[in-house]
Amino acid sequence: MTDSKTARCISNASRTSDEPTESKHQAWYTYLVCCSDESLYCGVTNNLARRLKQHNGELVGGAKYTATRRPVEIKAFWPHPNRSQASQHEYQIKQLSRPRKLALIQQFLVENPA
C-alpha cells in the first residue's frame, strides 16, 4: 500500500459539481466513490447527484456497504450510452486491485481537470 492510503483516496477529487447536465437521452454512469474509511466503492447510476445523496443518507436508497462508511465522495465517473455497458464497466472495475482503482482515479483527474 502507498502512503496514507494513497493520499486519502486521491484528495480533492470530488466531481459532483462537474456532473453533466441531463439531456433527453439519459446517460448511464459507472462511478467510484471513496468512503470515510478510505475504502472504494464502485456502482452504476443514471443520476450521479441523486446517487451520491442516497449513499450519504440524504435520500432513501444507497448501498448497504456505504451506509456505515459515510460520508462518501465521488472520485471518478465514466458515461455510457446504456445501463448494460455501464454494468459491464462496473464489473471490470470491481475485478481490479485497489492500486489499479486508484490509478483509474488519477487518470480521470488528469483527463478531467477541475
N, CA, C and O atoms as a printed pandas DataFrame, in Angstrom:
     atom_number atom_name residue_name chain_id  residue_number  x_coord  y_coord  z_coord
0              1         N          MET        A               1    0.840   -1.176    0.000
1              2        CA          MET        A               1    0.000    0.000    0.000
2              3         C          MET        A               1    0.884    1.239    0.000
3              4         O          MET        A               1    2.013    1.203    0.490
4              5         N          THR        A               2    0.379    2.315   -0.541
5              6        CA          THR        A               2    1.165    3.538   -0.634
6              7         C          THR        A               2    0.914    4.420    0.575
7              8         O          THR        A               2    0.156    4.059    1.476
8              9         N          ASP        A               3    1.554    5.570    0.587
9             10        CA          ASP        A               3    1.479    6.455    1.733
10            11         C          ASP        A               3    0.070    6.964    2.009
11            12         O          ASP        A               3   -0.653    7.381    1.104
12            13         N          SER        A               4   -0.301    6.916    3.304
13            14        CA          SER        A               4   -1.573    7.424    3.807
14            15         C          SER        A               4   -2.754    7.048    2.924
15            16         O          SER        A               4   -3.547    7.891    2.503
16            17         N          LYS        A               5   -2.837    5.740    2.662
17            18        CA          LYS        A               5   -3.920    5.191    1.829
18            19         C          LYS        A               5   -4.056    5.965    0.522
19            20         O          LYS        A               5   -5.156    6.324    0.103
20            21         N          THR        A               6   -2.931    6.210   -0.099
21            22        CA          THR        A               6   -2.799    6.953   -1.348
22            23         C          THR        A               6   -3.513    8.299   -1.256
23            24         O          THR        A               6   -4.500    8.583   -1.936
24            25         N          ALA        A               7   -2.946    9.095   -0.375
25            26        CA          ALA        A               7   -3.394   10.479   -0.199
26            27         C          ALA        A               7   -4.894   10.575   -0.041
27            28         O          ALA        A               7   -5.576   11.342   -0.722
28            29         N          ARG        A               8   -5.387    9.758    0.893
29            30        CA          ARG        A               8   -6.825    9.801    1.242
30            31         C          ARG        A               8   -7.709    9.647    0.017
31            32         O          ARG        A               8   -8.563   10.486   -0.268
32            33         N          CYS        A               9   -7.487    8.565   -0.691
33            34        CA          CYS        A               9   -8.273    8.253   -1.898
34            35         C          CYS        A               9   -8.191    9.370   -2.935
35            36         O          CYS        A               9   -9.194    9.738   -3.546
36            37         N          ILE        A              10   -7.006    9.893   -3.124
37            38        CA          ILE        A              10   -6.745   10.963   -4.087
38            39         C          ILE        A              10   -7.566   12.200   -3.692
39            40         O          ILE        A              10   -8.667   12.409   -4.201
40            41         N          SER        A              11   -7.031   12.993   -2.803
41            42        CA          SER        A              11   -7.760   14.131   -2.246
42            43         C          SER        A              11   -8.194   15.121   -3.321
43            44         O          SER        A              11   -7.618   15.194   -4.407
44            45         N          ASN        A              12   -9.220   15.869   -2.980
45            46        CA          ASN        A              12   -9.791   16.894   -3.855
46            47         C          ASN        A              12  -10.231   16.348   -5.212
47            48         O          ASN        A              12  -10.087   17.022   -6.232
48            49         N          ALA        A              13  -10.756   15.151   -5.221
49            50        CA          ALA        A              13  -11.164   14.552   -6.488
50            51         C          ALA        A              13  -12.664   14.512   -6.668
51            52         O          ALA        A              13  -13.134   13.923   -7.642
52            53         N          SER        A              14  -13.433   15.102   -5.791
53            54        CA          SER        A              14  -14.889   15.050   -5.899
54            55         C          SER        A              14  -15.340   15.744   -7.177
55            56         O          SER        A              14  -14.873   16.836   -7.502
56            57         N          ARG        A              15  -16.235   15.110   -7.884
57            58        CA          ARG        A              15  -16.665   15.622   -9.186
58            59         C          ARG        A              15  -18.161   15.881   -9.279
59            60         O          ARG        A              15  -18.670   16.054  -10.386
60            61         N          THR        A              16  -18.879   15.915   -8.183
61            62        CA          THR        A              16  -20.318   16.093   -8.294
62            63         C          THR        A              16  -20.681   17.443   -8.905
63            64         O          THR        A              16  -21.698   17.545   -9.591
64            65         N          SER        A              17  -19.885   18.474   -8.676
65            66        CA          SER        A              17  -20.207   19.775   -9.258
66            67         C          SER        A              17  -19.962   19.800  -10.762
67            68         O          SER        A              17  -20.517   20.642  -11.468
68            69         N          ASP        A              18  -19.142   18.890  -11.252
69            70        CA          ASP        A              18  -18.864   18.832  -12.683
70            71         C          ASP        A              18  -19.790   17.864  -13.408
71            72         O          ASP        A              18  -19.589   17.564  -14.585
72            73         N          GLU        A              19  -20.802   17.379  -12.703
73            74        CA          GLU        A              19  -21.692   16.393  -13.290
74            75         C          GLU        A              19  -22.338   16.949  -14.556
75            76         O          GLU        A              19  -22.797   18.091  -14.575
76            77         N          PRO        A              20  -22.372   16.147  -15.600
77            78        CA          PRO        A              20  -23.006   16.598  -16.834
78            79         C          PRO        A              20  -24.483   16.905  -16.607
79            80         O          PRO        A              20  -25.144   16.259  -15.794
80            81         N          THR        A              21  -24.988   17.890  -17.329
81            82        CA          THR        A              21  -26.408   18.182  -17.227
82            83         C          THR        A              21  -27.195   17.092  -17.937
83            84         O          THR        A              21  -26.724   16.492  -18.904
84            85         N          GLU        A              22  -28.380   16.851  -17.446
85            86        CA          GLU        A              22  -29.181   15.786  -18.027
86            87         C          GLU        A              22  -29.793   16.254  -19.340
87            88         O          GLU        A              22  -30.186   17.412  -19.476
88            89         N          SER        A              23  -29.868   15.356  -20.289
89            90        CA          SER        A              23  -30.427   15.676  -21.592
90            91         C          SER        A              23  -31.587   14.736  -21.877
91            92         O          SER        A              23  -31.959   13.919  -21.035
92            93         N          LYS        A              24  -32.156   14.857  -23.076
93            94        CA          LYS        A              24  -33.241   13.962  -23.472
94            95         C          LYS        A              24  -32.790   12.507  -23.395
95            96         O          LYS        A              24  -33.524   11.647  -22.908
96            97         N          HIS        A              25  -31.590   12.240  -23.873
97            98        CA          HIS        A              25  -31.050   10.887  -23.841
98            99         C          HIS        A              25  -30.341   10.687  -22.517
99           100         O          HIS        A              25  -29.267   11.244  -22.288
100          101         N          GLN        A              26  -30.935    9.898  -21.652
101          102        CA          GLN        A              26  -30.392    9.673  -20.317
102          103         C          GLN        A              26  -29.157    8.791  -20.390
103          104         O          GLN        A              26  -29.237    7.634  -20.804
104          105         N          ALA        A              27  -28.021    9.333  -19.990
105          106        CA          ALA        A              27  -26.780    8.564  -19.962
106          107         C          ALA        A              27  -26.710    7.758  -18.675
107          108         O          ALA        A              27  -27.348    8.102  -17.680
108          109         N          TRP        A              28  -25.950    6.712  -18.700
109          110        CA          TRP        A              28  -25.657    5.908  -17.518
110          111         C          TRP        A              28  -24.194    6.122  -17.180
111          112         O          TRP        A              28  -23.380    6.386  -18.065
112          113         N          TYR        A              29  -23.864    6.011  -15.917
113          114        CA          TYR        A              29  -22.511    6.248  -15.445
114          115         C          TYR        A              29  -22.030    5.090  -14.582
115          116         O          TYR        A              29  -22.790    4.508  -13.808
116          117         N          THR        A              30  -20.764    4.776  -14.734
117          118        CA          THR        A              30  -20.056    3.952  -13.770
118          119         C          THR        A              30  -19.289    4.944  -12.913
119          120         O          THR        A              30  -18.708    5.892  -13.440
120          121         N          TYR        A              31  -19.276    4.742  -11.602
121          122        CA          TYR        A              31  -18.606    5.705  -10.737
122          123         C          TYR        A              31  -17.821    4.998   -9.636
123          124         O          TYR        A              31  -18.120    3.862   -9.265
124          125         N          LEU        A              32  -16.825    5.689   -9.131
125          126        CA          LEU        A              32  -16.055    5.243   -7.971
126          127         C          LEU        A              32  -16.199    6.292   -6.884
127          128         O          LEU        A              32  -16.020    7.485   -7.131
128          129         N          VAL        A              33  -16.526    5.839   -5.671
129          130        CA          VAL        A              33  -16.571    6.739   -4.525
130          131         C          VAL        A              33  -15.542    6.286   -3.508
131          132         O          VAL        A              33  -15.186    5.111   -3.431
132          133         N          CYS        A              34  -15.079    7.245   -2.734
133          134        CA          CYS        A              34  -14.190    6.965   -1.608
134          135         C          CYS        A              34  -15.022    7.175   -0.347
135          136         O          CYS        A              34  -15.646    8.221   -0.171
136          137         N          CYS        A              35  -15.023    6.182    0.517
137          138        CA          CYS        A              35  -15.786    6.227    1.758
138          139         C          CYS        A              35  -14.954    6.857    2.877
139          140         O          CYS        A              35  -13.750    7.063    2.724
140          141         N          SER        A              36  -15.601    7.159    3.995
141          142        CA          SER        A              36  -14.906    7.793    5.120
142          143         C          SER        A              36  -13.781    6.927    5.674
143          144         O          SER        A              36  -12.825    7.454    6.242
144          145         N          ASP        A              37  -13.878    5.603    5.519
145          146        CA          ASP        A              37  -12.803    4.717    5.984
146          147         C          ASP        A              37  -11.742    4.513    4.900
147          148         O          ASP        A              37  -10.864    3.660    5.031
148          149         N          GLU        A              38  -11.833    5.303    3.834
149          150        CA          GLU        A              38  -10.904    5.302    2.709
150          151         C          GLU        A              38  -11.016    4.071    1.813
151          152         O          GLU        A              38  -10.146    3.830    0.975
152          153         N          SER        A              39  -12.073    3.300    1.985
153          154        CA          SER        A              39  -12.321    2.202    1.061
154          155         C          SER        A              39  -12.979    2.767   -0.192
155          156         O          SER        A              39  -13.498    3.883   -0.186
156          157         N          LEU        A              40  -12.950    1.986   -1.257
157          158        CA          LEU        A              40  -13.531    2.398   -2.529
158          159         C          LEU        A              40  -14.758    1.562   -2.834
159          160         O          LEU        A              40  -14.804    0.370   -2.530
160          161         N          TYR        A              41  -15.760    2.203   -3.442
161          162        CA          TYR        A              41  -16.986    1.520   -3.833
162          163         C          TYR        A              41  -17.285    1.902   -5.275
163          164         O          TYR        A              41  -17.167    3.068   -5.650
164          165         N          CYS        A              42  -17.667    0.930   -6.074
165          166        CA          CYS        A              42  -17.991    1.155   -7.478
166          167         C          CYS        A              42  -19.458    0.829   -7.717
167          168         O          CYS        A              42  -19.977   -0.143   -7.169
168          169         N          GLY        A              43  -20.129    1.637   -8.534
169          170        CA          GLY        A              43  -21.520    1.387   -8.852
170          171         C          GLY        A              43  -21.905    1.997  -10.183
171          172         O          GLY        A              43  -21.075    2.571  -10.888
172          173         N          VAL        A              44  -23.188    1.863  -10.519
173          174        CA          VAL        A              44  -23.739    2.466  -11.736
174          175         C          VAL        A              44  -24.986    3.263  -11.376
175          176         O          VAL        A              44  -25.685    2.948  -10.413
176          177         N          THR        A              45  -25.251    4.292  -12.160
177          178        CA          THR        A              45  -26.428    5.116  -11.947
178          179         C          THR        A              45  -26.731    5.904  -13.215
179          180         O          THR        A              45  -25.897    6.000  -14.116
180          181         N          ASN        A              46  -27.923    6.460  -13.271
181          182        CA          ASN        A              46  -28.243    7.383  -14.355
182          183         C          ASN        A              46  -28.386    8.813  -13.822
183          184         O          ASN        A              46  -28.754    9.726  -14.562
184          185         N          ASN        A              47  -28.085    9.000  -12.513
185          186        CA          ASN        A              47  -28.147   10.324  -11.908
186          187         C          ASN        A              47  -27.111   10.382  -10.779
187          188         O          ASN        A              47  -27.368    9.915   -9.670
188          189         N          LEU        A              48  -25.956   10.949  -11.067
189          190        CA          LEU        A              48  -24.856   10.963  -10.101
190          191         C          LEU        A              48  -25.188   11.744   -8.826
191          192         O          LEU        A              48  -24.881   11.287   -7.725
192          193         N          ALA        A              49  -25.805   12.900   -8.964
193          194        CA          ALA        A              49  -26.108   13.726   -7.794
194          195         C          ALA        A              49  -27.077   13.005   -6.858
195          196         O          ALA        A              49  -26.881   12.992   -5.643
196          197         N          ARG        A              50  -28.119   12.409   -7.427
197          198        CA          ARG        A              50  -29.092   11.675   -6.614
198          199         C          ARG        A              50  -28.437   10.484   -5.925
199          200         O          ARG        A              50  -28.681   10.233   -4.745
200          201         N          ARG        A              51  -27.606    9.752   -6.662
201          202        CA          ARG        A              51  -26.975    8.562   -6.099
202          203         C          ARG        A              51  -26.023    8.928   -4.957
203          204         O          ARG        A              51  -25.944    8.205   -3.964
204          205         N          LEU        A              52  -25.312   10.027   -5.088
205          206        CA          LEU        A              52  -24.433   10.475   -4.021
206          207         C          LEU        A              52  -25.251   10.796   -2.766
207          208         O          LEU        A              52  -24.863   10.428   -1.657
208          209         N          LYS        A              53  -26.374   11.477   -2.945
209          210        CA          LYS        A              53  -27.249   11.775   -1.809
210          211         C          LYS        A              53  -27.775   10.500   -1.168
211          212         O          LYS        A              53  -27.899   10.427    0.055
212          213         N          GLN        A              54  -28.088    9.487   -1.984
213          214        CA          GLN        A              54  -28.542    8.209   -1.438
214          215         C          GLN        A              54  -27.429    7.553   -0.623
215          216         O          GLN        A              54  -27.664    7.083    0.490
216          217         N          HIS        A              55  -26.226    7.522   -1.177
217          218        CA          HIS        A              55  -25.110    6.909   -0.459
218          219         C          HIS        A              55  -24.821    7.634    0.855
219          220         O          HIS        A              55  -24.391    7.007    1.823
220          221         N          ASN        A              56  -25.050    8.933    0.897
221          222        CA          ASN        A              56  -24.776    9.716    2.100
222          223         C          ASN        A              56  -25.974    9.817    3.034
223          224         O          ASN        A              56  -25.911   10.526    4.039
224          225         N          GLY        A              57  -27.067    9.120    2.722
225          226        CA          GLY        A              57  -28.214    9.069    3.617
226          227         C          GLY        A              57  -29.147   10.249    3.541
227          228         O          GLY        A              57  -30.047   10.370    4.372
228          229         N          GLU        A              58  -28.964   11.126    2.568
229          230        CA          GLU        A              58  -29.854   12.276    2.412
230          231         C          GLU        A              58  -31.154   11.889    1.726
231          232         O          GLU        A              58  -32.176   12.550    1.912
232          233         N          LEU        A              59  -31.123   10.826    0.938
233          234        CA          LEU        A              59  -32.306   10.277    0.276
234          235         C          LEU        A              59  -32.365    8.783    0.557
235          236         O          LEU        A              59  -31.347    8.158    0.856
236          237         N          VAL        A              60  -33.546    8.221    0.460
237          238        CA          VAL        A              60  -33.718    6.784    0.645
238          239         C          VAL        A              60  -33.005    6.055   -0.482
239          240         O          VAL        A              60  -33.054    6.480   -1.636
240          241         N          GLY        A              61  -32.353    4.973   -0.147
241          242        CA          GLY        A              61  -31.617    4.191   -1.135
242          243         C          GLY        A              61  -30.158    4.124   -0.739
243          244         O          GLY        A              61  -29.823    4.306    0.431
244          245         N          GLY        A              62  -29.317    3.874   -1.664
245          246        CA          GLY        A              62  -27.894    3.742   -1.369
246          247         C          GLY        A              62  -27.561    2.303   -1.054
247          248         O          GLY        A              62  -28.449    1.476   -0.846
248          249         N          ALA        A              63  -26.291    2.014   -1.020
249          250        CA          ALA        A              63  -25.830    0.650   -0.801
250          251         C          ALA        A              63  -25.598    0.393    0.683
251          252         O          ALA        A              63  -25.241    1.300    1.435
252          253         N          LYS        A              64  -25.806   -0.853    1.093
253          254        CA          LYS        A              64  -25.509   -1.239    2.478
254          255         C          LYS        A              64  -24.049   -0.947    2.804
255          256         O          LYS        A              64  -23.718   -0.510    3.906
256          257         N          TYR        A              65  -23.187   -1.196    1.829
257          258        CA          TYR        A              65  -21.748   -1.008    2.045
258          259         C          TYR        A              65  -21.434    0.425    2.466
259          260         O          TYR        A              65  -20.655    0.639    3.394
260          261         N          THR        A              66  -22.026    1.396    1.800
261          262        CA          THR        A              66  -21.697    2.795    2.102
262          263         C          THR        A              66  -22.463    3.329    3.310
263          264         O          THR        A              66  -22.084    4.360    3.865
264          265         N          ALA        A              67  -23.521    2.658    3.725
265          266        CA          ALA        A              67  -24.345    3.150    4.830
266          267         C          ALA        A              67  -23.551    3.302    6.122
267          268         O          ALA        A              67  -23.823    4.209    6.908
268          269         N          THR        A              68  -22.582    2.435    6.350
269          270        CA          THR        A              68  -21.775    2.514    7.570
270          271         C          THR        A              68  -20.425    3.169    7.324
271          272         O          THR        A              68  -19.558    3.151    8.199
272          273         N          ARG        A              69  -20.239    3.746    6.145
273          274        CA          ARG        A              69  -18.952    4.348    5.792
274          275         C          ARG        A              69  -19.127    5.775    5.269
275          276         O          ARG        A              69  -18.384    6.216    4.392
276          277         N          ARG        A              70  -20.092    6.478    5.801
277          278        CA          ARG        A              70  -20.388    7.839    5.365
278          279         C          ARG        A              70  -19.466    8.831    6.058
279          280         O          ARG        A              70  -18.996    8.576    7.167
280          281         N          PRO        A              71  -19.206    9.960    5.412
281          282        CA          PRO        A              71  -19.681   10.358    4.093
282          283         C          PRO        A              71  -18.826    9.751    2.983
283          284         O          PRO        A              71  -17.688    9.333    3.197
284          285         N          VAL        A              72  -19.412    9.718    1.800
285          286        CA          VAL        A              72  -18.683    9.247    0.627
286          287         C          VAL        A              72  -18.554   10.405   -0.352
287          288         O          VAL        A              72  -19.366   11.331   -0.345
288          289         N          GLU        A              73  -17.534   10.346   -1.190
289          290        CA          GLU        A              73  -17.298   11.360   -2.216
290          291         C          GLU        A              73  -17.087   10.675   -3.550
291          292         O          GLU        A              73  -16.357    9.687   -3.640
292          293         N          ILE        A              74  -17.722   11.197   -4.584
293          294        CA          ILE        A              74  -17.466   10.675   -5.923
294          295         C          ILE        A              74  -16.078   11.118   -6.345
295          296         O          ILE        A              74  -15.755   12.305   -6.289
296          297         N          LYS        A              75  -15.258   10.167   -6.768
297          298        CA          LYS        A              75  -13.889   10.463   -7.177
298          299         C          LYS        A              75  -13.714   10.414   -8.683
299          300         O          LYS        A              75  -12.876   11.128   -9.235
300          301         N          ALA        A              76  -14.494    9.580   -9.353
301          302        CA          ALA        A              76  -14.394    9.469  -10.812
302          303         C          ALA        A              76  -15.689    8.888  -11.346
303          304         O          ALA        A              76  -16.384    8.139  -10.659
304          305         N          PHE        A              77  -16.004    9.246  -12.588
305          306        CA          PHE        A              77  -17.191    8.668  -13.248
306          307         C          PHE        A              77  -16.959    8.620  -14.746
307          308         O          PHE        A              77  -16.204    9.412  -15.310
308          309         N          TRP        A              78  -17.634    7.663  -15.373
309          310        CA          TRP        A              78  -17.495    7.449  -16.808
310          311         C          TRP        A              78  -18.883    7.278  -17.414
311          312         O          TRP        A              78  -19.644    6.425  -16.958
312          313         N          PRO        A              79  -19.234    8.068  -18.432
313          314        CA          PRO        A              79  -20.548    7.940  -19.074
314          315         C          PRO        A              79  -20.596    6.748  -20.026
315          316         O          PRO        A              79  -19.590    6.360  -20.619
316          317         N          HIS        A              80  -21.785    6.186  -20.152
317          318        CA          HIS        A              80  -22.044    5.077  -21.072
318          319         C          HIS        A              80  -23.408    5.302  -21.720
319          320         O          HIS        A              80  -24.278    5.930  -21.117
320          321         N          PRO        A              81  -23.606    4.801  -22.930
321          322        CA          PRO        A              81  -24.874    5.034  -23.621
322          323         C          PRO        A              81  -26.050    4.254  -23.038
323          324         O          PRO        A              81  -27.203    4.617  -23.270
324          325         N          ASN        A              82  -25.775    3.185  -22.281
325          326        CA          ASN        A              82  -26.876    2.397  -21.721
326          327         C          ASN        A              82  -26.435    1.691  -20.444
327          328         O          ASN        A              82  -25.248    1.636  -20.122
328          329         N          ARG        A              83  -27.404    1.159  -19.735
329          330        CA          ARG        A              83  -27.119    0.502  -18.458
330          331         C          ARG        A              83  -26.245   -0.742  -18.630
331          332         O          ARG        A              83  -25.388   -1.026  -17.793
332          333         N          SER        A              84  -26.465   -1.467  -19.700
333          334        CA          SER        A              84  -25.702   -2.679  -19.930
334          335         C          SER        A              84  -24.202   -2.391  -20.003
335          336         O          SER        A              84  -23.403   -3.078  -19.367
336          337         N          GLN        A              85  -23.828   -1.388  -20.771
337          338        CA          GLN        A              85  -22.404   -1.053  -20.900
338          339         C          GLN        A              85  -21.844   -0.511  -19.583
339          340         O          GLN        A              85  -20.699   -0.791  -19.230
340          341         N          ALA        A              86  -22.655    0.262  -18.860
341          342        CA          ALA        A              86  -22.214    0.767  -17.558
342          343         C          ALA        A              86  -21.984   -0.390  -16.596
343          344         O          ALA        A              86  -21.004   -0.388  -15.851
344          345         N          SER        A              87  -22.860   -1.360  -16.601
345          346        CA          SER        A              87  -22.726   -2.519  -15.713
346          347         C          SER        A              87  -21.518   -3.367  -16.079
347          348         O          SER        A              87  -20.839   -3.899  -15.201
348          349         N          GLN        A              88  -21.249   -3.495  -17.371
349          350        CA          GLN        A              88  -20.062   -4.243  -17.802
350          351         C          GLN        A              88  -18.787   -3.545  -17.325
351          352         O          GLN        A              88  -17.839   -4.194  -16.883
352          353         N          HIS        A              89  -18.779   -2.221  -17.420
353          354        CA          HIS        A              89  -17.620   -1.457  -16.957
354          355         C          HIS        A              89  -17.476   -1.583  -15.436
355          356         O          HIS        A              89  -16.364   -1.716  -14.924
356          357         N          GLU        A              90  -18.593   -1.542  -14.724
357          358        CA          GLU        A              90  -18.570   -1.725  -13.266
358          359         C          GLU        A              90  -17.930   -3.069  -12.912
359          360         O          GLU        A              90  -17.085   -3.137  -12.020
360          361         N          TYR        A              91  -18.319   -4.111  -13.592
361          362        CA          TYR        A              91  -17.762   -5.439  -13.341
362          363         C          TYR        A              91  -16.247   -5.437  -13.556
363          364         O          TYR        A              91  -15.498   -6.004  -12.760
364          365         N          GLN        A              92  -15.808   -4.795  -14.638
365          366        CA          GLN        A              92  -14.368   -4.731  -14.928
366          367         C          GLN        A              92  -13.614   -4.000  -13.818
367          368         O          GLN        A              92  -12.540   -4.434  -13.400
368          369         N          ILE        A              93  -14.177   -2.901  -13.347
369          370        CA          ILE        A              93  -13.525   -2.133  -12.283
370          371         C          ILE        A              93  -13.469   -2.946  -10.997
371          372         O          ILE        A              93  -12.455   -2.940  -10.299
372          373         N          LYS        A              94  -14.554   -3.646  -10.683
373          374        CA          LYS        A              94  -14.592   -4.432   -9.446
374          375         C          LYS        A              94  -13.575   -5.568   -9.441
375          376         O          LYS        A              94  -13.227   -6.078   -8.376
376          377         N          GLN        A              95  -13.100   -5.967  -10.605
377          378        CA          GLN        A              95  -12.087   -7.021  -10.687
378          379         C          GLN        A              95  -10.679   -6.483  -10.419
379          380         O          GLN        A              95   -9.745   -7.262  -10.226
380          381         N          LEU        A              96  -10.525   -5.163  -10.407
381          382        CA          LEU        A              96   -9.204   -4.554  -10.245
382          383         C          LEU        A              96   -8.790   -4.494   -8.773
383          384         O          LEU        A              96   -9.628   -4.494   -7.872
384          385         N          SER        A              97   -7.499   -4.445   -8.563
385          386        CA          SER        A              97   -6.957   -4.255   -7.219
386          387         C          SER        A              97   -7.140   -2.793   -6.815
387          388         O          SER        A              97   -7.402   -1.933   -7.656
388          389         N          ARG        A              98   -6.998   -2.528   -5.528
389          390        CA          ARG        A              98   -7.109   -1.153   -5.042
390          391         C          ARG        A              98   -6.111   -0.220   -5.744
391          392         O          ARG        A              98   -6.505    0.865   -6.173
392          393         N          PRO        A              99   -4.842   -0.602   -5.875
393          394        CA          PRO        A              99   -3.904    0.302   -6.576
394          395         C          PRO        A              99   -4.338    0.610   -8.009
395          396         O          PRO        A              99   -4.161    1.735   -8.477
396          397         N          ARG        A             100   -4.897   -0.359   -8.700
397          398        CA          ARG        A             100   -5.362   -0.120  -10.075
398          399         C          ARG        A             100   -6.571    0.824  -10.084
399          400         O          ARG        A             100   -6.704    1.661  -10.977
400          401         N          LYS        A             101   -7.456    0.683   -9.077
401          402        CA          LYS        A             101   -8.603    1.595   -8.984
402          403         C          LYS        A             101   -8.131    3.017   -8.698
403          404         O          LYS        A             101   -8.653    3.975   -9.267
404          405         N          LEU        A             102   -7.146    3.152   -7.817
405          406        CA          LEU        A             102   -6.601    4.477   -7.532
406          407         C          LEU        A             102   -5.932    5.072   -8.765
407          408         O          LEU        A             102   -5.989    6.283   -8.980
408          409         N          ALA        A             103   -5.305    4.235   -9.568
409          410        CA          ALA        A             103   -4.711    4.703  -10.824
410          411         C          ALA        A             103   -5.796    5.191  -11.783
411          412         O          ALA        A             103   -5.587    6.163  -12.510
412          413         N          LEU        A             104   -6.950    4.527  -11.791
413          414        CA          LEU        A             104   -8.075    4.981  -12.625
414          415         C          LEU        A             104   -8.535    6.370  -12.185
415          416         O          LEU        A             104   -8.830    7.230  -13.015
416          417         N          ILE        A             105   -8.591    6.577  -10.871
417          418        CA          ILE        A             105   -8.986    7.886  -10.356
418          419         C          ILE        A             105   -7.974    8.942  -10.790
419          420         O          ILE        A             105   -8.359   10.025  -11.233
420          421         N          GLN        A             106   -6.697    8.637  -10.668
421          422        CA          GLN        A             106   -5.650    9.572  -11.103
422          423         C          GLN        A             106   -5.787    9.896  -12.586
423          424         O          GLN        A             106   -5.694   11.055  -12.988
424          425         N          GLN        A             107   -6.008    8.864  -13.393
425          426        CA          GLN        A             107   -6.172    9.062  -14.834
426          427         C          GLN        A             107   -7.385    9.942  -15.117
427          428         O          GLN        A             107   -7.327   10.826  -15.972
428          429         N          PHE        A             108   -8.480    9.704  -14.402
429          430        CA          PHE        A             108   -9.686   10.520  -14.564
430          431         C          PHE        A             108   -9.376   11.985  -14.276
431          432         O          PHE        A             108   -9.802   12.870  -15.018
432          433         N          LEU        A             109   -8.631   12.241  -13.196
433          434        CA          LEU        A             109   -8.295   13.613  -12.826
434          435         C          LEU        A             109   -7.418   14.287  -13.866
435          436         O          LEU        A             109   -7.577   15.478  -14.135
436          437         N          VAL        A             110   -6.501   13.543  -14.450
437          438        CA          VAL        A             110   -5.632   14.104  -15.491
438          439         C          VAL        A             110   -6.462   14.450  -16.733
439          440         O          VAL        A             110   -6.271   15.500  -17.347
440          441         N          GLU        A             111   -7.375   13.560  -17.087
441          442        CA          GLU        A             111   -8.183   13.775  -18.294
442          443         C          GLU        A             111   -9.318   14.764  -18.082
443          444         O          GLU        A             111   -9.854   15.301  -19.051
444          445         N          ASN        A             112   -9.696   15.016  -16.827
445          446        CA          ASN        A             112  -10.809   15.914  -16.498
446          447         C          ASN        A             112  -10.387   16.892  -15.416
447          448         O          ASN        A             112  -10.877   16.798  -14.290
448          449         N          PRO        A             113   -9.497   17.825  -15.713
449          450        CA          PRO        A             113   -9.042   18.756  -14.677
450          451         C          PRO        A             113  -10.191   19.608  -14.166
451          452         O          PRO        A             113  -11.128   19.920  -14.901
452          453         N          ALA        A             114  -10.104   19.974  -12.907
453          454        CA          ALA        A             114  -11.176   20.767  -12.264
454          455         C          ALA        A             114  -11.312   22.143  -12.850
455          456         O          ALA        A             114  -12.164   22.918  -12.414
